[in-house]
Amino acid sequence: MKHLVVFILCVIICLSFSGCSLLYDIDTVDNFDVGYSTSLNNAFLSSYIWDGTDETTNIVVPEKYEDIPITEFGGYYGRGVPCSFNIRPTESAKEKLCDKSDEWFYISDIRNDKIRNIRTINFNVHISKNIKK
């Protein structure tokens, strides 16, 4: 009976580590923040870093990160840090768009009392064949 309990606990622990985000690291490559796991052979895109130019509003999602297929938009890394996919402007992009602004908000963070000027920017995202989620 004692061996059965130990065996079941070992199986539960192994299964819980198989989906653990501790296996993922994050890196920045070609304007993308990429979460990746060499042991799971999986990667995800966390954010696209936009420099503020019109040429870079056409986003081509890479298929791989160092021979690891990129299969998702968003994920978790480290001790479970959530990373949803977003487009993040650089400081120079913010200055180009509105040099007099002292605060910036993503659309989900907008509070009505803070709205002064809204500028809509369209991005074209070309999704690779490896993306599953």
Residue pairs with C-beta under 8 A, 6 or more apart in sequence:
21 75
21 76
21 77
21 78
21 79
21 80
21 81
22 78
22 79
23 37
23 39
23 40
24 35
24 36
24 37
24 40
24 75
24 76
24 77
24 78
25 35
25 36
25 37
25 77
25 78
26 33
26 34
26 35
26 36
26 46
26 77
26 78
26 83
27 33
27 34
27 36
27 65
28 34
28 49
29 62
29 65
30 62
31 48
31 49
31 50
31 51
31 56
32 45
32 46
32 47
32 48
32 49
32 62
33 45
33 46
33 47
33 49
33 83
34 43
34 44
34 45
34 46
34 65
34 70
35 43
35 44
35 45
35 46
35 75
35 76
35 77
35 83
36 42
36 43
36 44
36 65
36 66
36 68
37 43
37 68
38 68
41 68
41 69
42 68
42 69
42 71
42 72
43 64
43 65
43 68
43 69
43 70
43 71
43 72
44 70
44 71
44 72
44 73
44 74
44 75
44 83
45 61
45 70
45 72
45 73
45 74
45 85
46 74
46 75
46 77
46 83
46 84
46 85
46 86
47 83
47 85
47 86
47 87
47 88
48 59
48 85
48 86
48 87
48 88
49 88
49 89
49 90
50 56
50 57
50 87
50 88
50 89
50 90
50 93
50 123
51 90
51 92
51 93
52 89
52 90
52 92
52 93
52 94
52 95
52 96
52 97
57 121
57 122
57 123
57 124
58 123
58 124
58 126
59 87
59 123
59 124
59 125
59 126
60 126
61 70
61 125
61 126
61 127
61 128
61 131
62 70
62 128
63 69
63 70
63 128
63 129
63 130
64 70
64 130
69 130
70 128
70 130
70 131
71 130
71 131
71 132
71 133
72 131
72 132
72 133
73 84
73 85
73 131
73 133
74 82
74 83
74 84
74 85
74 133
75 83
76 82
76 83
77 83
86 106
87 123
89 97
89 104
94 101
94 104
97 119
98 117
98 119
101 117
103 114
105 111
105 114
110 118
